[in-house]
Each structure stands twice: as structure tokens, then as C-alpha cells.
Amino acid sequence: MGGSIQQSAPLPESAGVVIIGAGISGCSIAREVSRYTDDVVILDKEPDVADETTKANNAEVHSGIGEKTGTLKQKLNVKGNRMYDEFVEGLGIVLKRQGLLIVITPRTLPDSITGWLPKRVVHWLLEKVVPRLVIRNGKKKGIPGQTILSREEIFEREPHVTRNAIAGVFDPTYGLVSPYKLAMALAENAIQNGAKLFLDTEVTDIKVEDGAVASVVTDRGEIRAPIVVNAAGVFSDKVADMAGAGGFEIHPRKGASLLFDRDITADYVHSSVAEFRMFHKGHSKGGGAMPTAEGNLQLGPTAIETGDRYDTSISAEEIEEIFERFYYLLPDFPRSAIISAFSGIRAPTAEEDFIIEASEKTRGFVNVAGIQSPGLAAAPAVAEMVIGILHGLGVPTTPRADFDPVRPTPPKFSELTEDERDVLIEDDPAFGHIICRCETVTEAEVVSAIHGTIPAKNMDMVKRRTRVGMGRCQGGFCGFRCAEIIARERGIPITEVTKDGGDSWVFAGETKHLLAAEATDEAEQ
Amino acid sequence: MIAKKKRTPQLAVIGGGPAGLGAALAASQAGLDDIVIVERDIELGGILPQCIHDGFGSKVFKEVLTGPQYAQRYIDEIEKTNIEVLLNTMVLGISPDRAITAVNSREGMIRIEPETVVLAMGCRERSRHQVFIPGYRPAGVITAGAAQRDINIEGLMPGRKIVILGSGDIGLIMARRFTLEGAHVEGVYEIMDHPGGLPRNIVQCCYDYDIPLRLSHTVTFIHGKKRVEGVTVAHVDEDLKALKDTERFIDCDTLVLSVGLIPENELSRHAGVEIDPVTAGPFVDERMETTVDGVFACGNVVNVFDLVDYVTRSSEVAGRGAAEYVLQGRKREAPVKVLPGRNVKYVVPQFVSDLGRDVDFYFRVEHPEKAVTARVLAGTSPVKSKKHKMVHPPEMLTASATVADIAEAAKAEGRKIDSLMVEVVDSGKQA
């Protein structure tokens, strides 16, 4: 059976369910739907899944402690966190439960509270009272296993934390998972089970007939569908409006993070580490320092309101803000080992909560909107909630007997033993040819990504699948090799290879072509 | 399974660039007959094959060669020996007891357990985020060396309208190269108030082609979501902070970065070699031996040299050192530190294990200065001194102290030498 990824093929005339948006929410929902039916189509305007907000997410599976009690996102976060191990099982995705160390410092309480209190009292509050408040708050939210740590215990665990630390709370449920790899794995597993994914396909209109959703119009054709799920992230308000199912507005909020060389930062922090700032303004949970699944130290994210839904730039002020914050928490953090910086756009509504509901205005239309952090942590619970809604709208309630939850994954050279490597190389010598020196990625892995379930068409897609160019040289050595393999495998001239689709050309042409053009111009004059 | 043969050569050289070639050849000439060079690229020569401009070899060969010509001289010599060359072979790790794990397509996983190792991995270019350039992340932000490779080896143009950030030598050379290929180079921008490259490159690559070199400038924003659409540049103040009101937009499709080189010491760290935070390379002694016995290092892995000739010289010292280690064995005596003195940023070697031999010192100044004397002191007694009309930070200065020089200074000092210092002082004021 198996689904498909059809980038140039025409859209089907109809589908039982159309999901708009292939971010972490859309992909989680698609996989869940594919347990019950293979009649599901996923649409995304970008060249890859997880190509916008999801790819810039900072990878934390939050426990839910940072969210306001009583909100939907808080509830789904706590639930989602508990579901995660089972959620990723069979997908070939690494979930690390590294925990979160919440550090209480003299900055934890604002001056407005501590300013008029004697120093001794402030210290007592910070050392004895605040940790208990954190624990009590966690218990109220249903977060298990939190423990109070003394100053000494903090340094024992995390020697780089500021000596200003007064006390800490350790939350063991915090996890890390690569958000874009997870979204990709979910989409691939859905495709394996019959779902169809169309990338580079932008929804331009949604037709409603007699108060019910009728079809989705795209720049590549129209699909009739009785059920449409709006998981369009930063654009979910626009998509809802197309179906007359709106009434909310997304105000884009940017978040930037910095990434460090894992050879230097591998053991810098062992769990996520964040400074606790009570009554601190701003909608980010304040960010933290964390070890990514691959071992890179990551700092961030920031939280900057931006009017532009496409504003994935990083400003000098943001970089400064991250530095200022972490120089305090981790005074010796290895600034010179930075290798990358990236930012993404969160998609909050004015209410700052998730909107997950069947529209009352348009039958068959389901909004999954306002998803921002902890959207990654909540993803399993979001998908579960959405499938419940979809069952009510007519999606079969009996799981398919032929659903296969296991996604086959190609071998990763860097994770294999010497003997395993030898076996692979003997079979395919391209496994013995290292393309990316920094991340130890072989030619065979690049080729496999280009011909994968969701074929990597450009350099960023290869990078996200294989880590080529993600290391300390940032593609300085391997960029050309990668472009060369893409051109060869896709049968296109190397001058047509892009970084991430559209106008992101990599080469202007062959050498001498500019001189030839100049000569022609002169001759014409 | 492929039949496995463990190699146990006298010497394994990691890297087949100018440093690796020089070290292997010198070791061979010094009497080693079982040497293997492990090179990750498809050919020997390292970065030289893409350096098609001239200016190589003035010190070693007393003539002016192109990069490929310079490399070929060594490759020809290597071919006359029985040195084994493993091309397309990537070293994955070196243990502190010098066991090397490598891989290639022909043999699969390869194990090499040599008696001694020379680290000659060279350096890599600093990338955009390491110098904190804000903005978007479009295609078209490329390091100068990568651009040089695209044009000179692959025959591909990485862009048409070019802005270059950083006036290091590769950036200057690429300004000329892009111009010769018909691309438009809007200018070379340098954050410091002095150029990063050699004076001859500023004249021959910028001034001769009317390419403006704008000092005390930096790029403050990269525009364009898919491909570079332009950059914002600004003046910087004395603290290198960009001045907002001097910002201006430049239309371009490519930003070429020549913002520094970093020695590639990931393998050195695996081997347990201690790294000098100033040079970002291993601490070495006068034989280019690192802090791990039997592990030598040379060329740009030790510190970024300005001339390939010095890379070669340091590698010959390392190669001879490795041969001596294998053939004679040696216990290292209590090392004497070599300290950077006035207006000296760093000195290589950082220590001397044996004062009874010639020592080549390589050092850089911290700031430009006119009419100075560079001198090596043992305690307070001068070992060697040399006058310079002008010194610049990019330029590598050298001093060669012979055994006789050192012995004489020791005699003048009247006691055992316990430290050496290199300093640069005003020629008028020196004693």
C-alpha cells in the first residue's frame, strides 16, 4: 500500500481529511489519523516538512511547570510529556530525559519585592521559601518527581552555574527531542501508512457549502474534502478566515537561539539549566541552557514581538540579550565556540492559549491554532485531542489492522560500531566516503536522504536529515560536495541546486560566463 | 568481510597539505622508511591546489611559485620515496596512546598504530555566526576559501555582486579573483583600523583593481530570506561597536567572509594534546612535539602562519623530530618556558625542552609599530635580535637562535636559563 510524496504530481480530486500545515502539530495529527484511515492528505507551502516554526524550536519537551494553571496548553503539556516515550517509539527518534535545573539566584525576586526587606530575610525567602513554592506549584500542575537542591548540590551537578546560585529545584521530566526530525518521522510514518504529502503547495482558499467545508483550493489545484484540519501555525488565522471559521488573530513572536560546538561543549551542562525569575515580564519562559540530543550546548530562546510573520532574522540586540542573560547564569560559557544562531516565529493568539476545536461556524473545519511553546511537548496530547474531534466528524473509530507504527530508518554511520561500519562499506563503498567532516556523515547517507520517503531536494533538506553542514565549519568544507551529490542524484545541473528552494540559488553559473556576457554586451554596443 | 591489516608504521602523518608533505619528507630524509600519510581529500596539497595566484616559495625556494607549483614540488619528491599515501581517507579518532582509526571506501575501517604521529590537519575558516553577523540566513553567505575552491577548482561562480568582509589575505585575493571573473566587488570591509592581510596583497589585489578597502567598518545585517539581497554596513567606534547613524545598505547577492582561520584541533584534543588558548593550537617545544610524548604538530594546526614557507619549515622540524624520536628515543628534560614580552601576542614554540639545539621562534606583534627591534632574551641576556622598519600583526616574525647563540647568552647570564622571552622594543630606546 504505502502513501506517497508527490511534489509534481497533481493533487487528488478528493480526500477524507485534509491537514493544512506540516509542522509538528500537523505531522502529529497526520500520523494519528493514519492509524484509522489512509484517506488523508497533508499540504504545506514550504519545500519541506517542519520548515518554519518547528525547525527553529529549541527542542525542549517541557514538563508544564511554566504554564498558567487552567489553560489548555498547560493541561496538554503535562499530558503530552507523559505520553512522549510511547509517542516516539518505533519512529527512530531519540528522546533524552535530561531534566531541568531551575536555579534560584538573587535576581529571582524582583527589586520591587526585595528592595525594602532586610538582606537576611531575602536570602531566607530565596533559599527556603521559593523552592518550596516551585515544588508546590509543580504538584498542583501534576508534575511528578521534583526535588529541592542545595547550592552545593547544584554545583555538583552543574559546575558551571553561577556562584550566585542560592538554591535549586530539579524537574526530572524535562526532555529533549529534535523537533524537525520528529515532525519528519511522524510525516514519514503517516506516508508509509497511506497518507499523501504535498509540499510547495499553498492553500489560497477554502470553499464552504451550506455551512460545511467543501474543498481546499491551492496554487496547484483543488481537493474536495469533508474534513479540514487547520494546523497552519503562524498563518492559522488567515486559513481559518478563508473557511469563515476565524475570529482570532496570530501575533507573531520571534525567538532566537545560539548553538555551540559540541566538541567543546559536550559536557558543559548535563541537564537543561534555567534561572528562575519570578514576576518577570515577557511571554517566554525565559529560555535556558540545554544540551541538544547531539551534545551541542544551546542557549535561548528570546521572545520579541514582531509584526512580520516571515521575520526569521536575528538582531544584534537579541544576541546581546542572550549573552547578558547567560553571562549571569553561566559566567564562563564558551562564547568563542558558537557555531550557529537561528530564530523562528511563534504563533500565539491574544489569549496566549491553544485553540483546538471543531468550528461552530463551519462544519467539518477544525482549528489547531495558537500553538506555540509548549507545542512540541504537547504534540502527542494535541494529536490525541484532535483525533477525538475527528472521530466525532466521521473519521473511523476502529484502528486499522494494517497500521504499521514502525518507521524504517537508514543507518547512521556516526552511531555504528566499527564492525557494523565495515559490513556497510563492503556492501556500499559510499559508506566509506565521509562528506561532512565535522559531523561524520557519509556519501551513502546523503544519497539515502535524497531518495528518502520525503526526498531531500535542496541543501537544507539534506542538512536536516543527515547533519551535513551542521557542524563547526558550517558547510565551508562540505557545501560543494553536498551540492554535487544532489545534482548527480537528481539529474540536474549543479547551478540548479538551491539552499532551501525558491530563489535560494547557490551558484550563479560557470566561471567565465560573466566575462562572456560582458563581451556580448560590448559587442552589441 | 574485508581482510583487515593493521598498519604499524614508524610515523603516521595526519593531513597531506604542505605541512604533512614537509614533515613526511623530512622524516624520510632523516632515516624513517615506514611512513604513512593520511589525507581526507582526493589529492595531496591541502589548500594549495586552489591557490592559483603566485607568491609562494620566496623563502624556501627563493623563487615565486603558484600554490599548485609549490605543492607539486613536494608531491614529486614524495613519489620518489616509499611513503604510503592514503587518499580519500578520513581519520575519525586518535587515542592518547596514538592508535588511529580511519575510514575509506576501499578498505573500510582502518587501524594505524604508529610509533609516532605528526598532526598536520591545517585550519578552517571562521564562519558567519562566529563573528556574530545579525540578519537572515540566506544562500550567498560564503567563506573566502570556499569561494576560491568553487571558482578555481570547480569552475563555478558563487555570486555576481560581491561584498567582502574581512581583509585577511584570502579575502583580498578573492576580491581580485572575483573581479577577474567579471563579478562586481563593491568593496572590502575591515572592522579593525588596520588591514588583516599582507601589504603586498592590499596593493596587488585591491588598489590595482580600484576596489575600495574600508577600514573600521563592519556588516551589521544580512538581508534576504532566500538569497542575499544586500547587506547593511556601518562604521565602528574604537571599541569596535557599530555606529547606528553611519549604517548604509549595499545591494549585493553575495557576502564573502574572510574573518579568520581556526586551527583544526579536534583530533589533537582526542589524543589528549593540550591546546594553547592564544594560538588555538597545541603547545609545542622546539621540535614541534606536543605535550603528549611522540605526538608532533606542525603548520597551521599549531598557529595560522602567513606564509606557506614557514609552514614547510615548521613541518621539517616536526618531521626530523619524529624521526629522532623513533630512531634515538629521547627523554624530555624540564622544559623552559618561552614567554611573550612587550608587543608580542604569542610565540611558537611555547617551550623549549632542550637548550642544546637550534630553535626557530615564530611570533606576532599585538599592534603595528615602526622602527623596532625584535629580540629573544634568556633571563636578561640577549640571544638574538633583529631590527624591523615596520611590524604588523598579520605578519609572522621569526628569529633563529643557534646552539652557540643560546650558549653565549647562558654564559652572560652566569646561571642556568630558566625562561626565555621574545619582545619587540623601540629601536632607539633599547639598551
Boltz contact constraints between the chains, C-beta under 6 A:
constraints:
  - contact:
      token1: [A, 263]
      token2: [B, 266]
      max_distance: 6.0
  - contact:
      token1: [A, 313]
      token2: [B, 135]
      max_distance: 6.0
  - contact:
      token1: [A, 313]
      token2: [B, 136]
      max_distance: 6.0
  - contact:
      token1: [A, 314]
      token2: [B, 134]
      max_distance: 6.0
  - contact:
      token1: [A, 315]
      token2: [B, 134]
      max_distance: 6.0
  - contact:
      token1: [A, 316]
      token2: [B, 134]
      max_distance: 6.0
  - contact:
      token1: [A, 319]
      token2: [B, 132]
      max_distance: 6.0
  - contact:
      token1: [A, 338]
      token2: [B, 129]
      max_distance: 6.0
  - contact:
      token1: [A, 338]
      token2: [B, 130]
      max_distance: 6.0
  - contact:
      token1: [A, 340]
      token2: [B, 129]
      max_distance: 6.0
  - contact:
      token1: [A, 341]
      token2: [B, 129]
      max_distance: 6.0
  - contact:
      token1: [A, 418]
      token2: [B, 109]
      max_distance: 6.0
  - contact:
      token1: [A, 421]
      token2: [B, 109]
      max_distance: 6.0
  - contact:
      token1: [A, 422]
      token2: [B, 1]
      max_distance: 6.0
  - contact:
      token1: [A, 422]
      token2: [B, 108]
      max_distance: 6.0
  - contact:
      token1: [A, 422]
      token2: [B, 109]
      max_distance: 6.0
  - contact:
      token1: [A, 425]
      token2: [B, 108]
      max_distance: 6.0
  - contact:
      token1: [A, 426]
      token2: [B, 2]
      max_distance: 6.0
  - contact:
      token1: [A, 429]
      token2: [B, 105]
      max_distance: 6.0
  - contact:
      token1: [A, 432]
      token2: [B, 103]
      max_distance: 6.0
  - contact:
      token1: [A, 432]
      token2: [B, 104]
      max_distance: 6.0
  - contact:
      token1: [A, 432]
      token2: [B, 105]
      max_distance: 6.0
  - contact:
      token1: [A, 432]
      token2: [B, 108]
      max_distance: 6.0
  - contact:
      token1: [A, 433]
      token2: [B, 105]
      max_distance: 6.0
  - contact:
      token1: [A, 434]
      token2: [B, 90]
      max_distance: 6.0
  - contact:
      token1: [A, 473]
      token2: [B, 124]
      max_distance: 6.0
  - contact:
      token1: [A, 474]
      token2: [B, 127]
      max_distance: 6.0
  - contact:
      token1: [A, 476]
      token2: [B, 125]
      max_distance: 6.0
  - contact:
      token1: [A, 476]
      token2: [B, 143]
      max_distance: 6.0
  - contact:
      token1: [A, 476]
      token2: [B, 146]
      max_distance: 6.0
  - contact:
      token1: [A, 499]
      token2: [B, 139]
      max_distance: 6.0
  - contact:
      token1: [A, 502]
      token2: [B, 226]
      max_distance: 6.0
  - contact:
      token1: [A, 503]
      token2: [B, 226]
      max_distance: 6.0
  - contact:
      token1: [A, 503]
      token2: [B, 227]
      max_distance: 6.0
  - contact:
      token1: [A, 504]
      token2: [B, 139]
      max_distance: 6.0
  - contact:
      token1: [A, 504]
      token2: [B, 226]
      max_distance: 6.0
  - contact:
      token1: [A, 504]
      token2: [B, 227]
      max_distance: 6.0
  - contact:
      token1: [A, 505]
      token2: [B, 227]
      max_distance: 6.0
  - contact:
      token1: [A, 506]
      token2: [B, 139]
      max_distance: 6.0
  - contact:
      token1: [A, 507]
      token2: [B, 156]
      max_distance: 6.0
  - contact:
      token1: [A, 508]
      token2: [B, 157]
      max_distance: 6.0
  - contact:
      token1: [A, 508]
      token2: [B, 159]
      max_distance: 6.0
  - contact:
      token1: [A, 508]
      token2: [B, 160]
      max_distance: 6.0
  - contact:
      token1: [A, 509]
      token2: [B, 157]
      max_distance: 6.0
  - contact:
      token1: [A, 510]
      token2: [B, 155]
      max_distance: 6.0
  - contact:
      token1: [A, 511]
      token2: [B, 151]
      max_distance: 6.0
  - contact:
      token1: [A, 511]
      token2: [B, 155]
      max_distance: 6.0
  - contact:
      token1: [A, 511]
      token2: [B, 157]
      max_distance: 6.0
  - contact:
      token1: [A, 511]
      token2: [B, 181]
      max_distance: 6.0
  - contact:
      token1: [A, 514]
      token2: [B, 182]
      max_distance: 6.0
  - contact:
      token1: [A, 514]
      token2: [B, 183]
      max_distance: 6.0
  - contact:
      token1: [A, 515]
      token2: [B, 182]
      max_distance: 6.0
  - contact:
      token1: [A, 518]
      token2: [B, 182]
      max_distance: 6.0
